[in-house]
Amino acid sequence: MATACKHPRVRIVSRHEDTEYVECLECGEVFDSEEFHDMAIEETAETANDLAEDE
């Protein structure tokens, strides 16, 4: 099974009104930069939960 890309490198590809769209330079996925911010928050929370479970 393929691992999900964590989008380590992105670039802005478009700006429309108050929204920026970014493209992952690893997998090519394009998404709203707000989504990217939300993904980073979720990943941080998951890592914190994993560390708490290990203790």
Order of alpha helices (4+ residues) and beta strands (2+ residues): beta-beta-beta-alpha
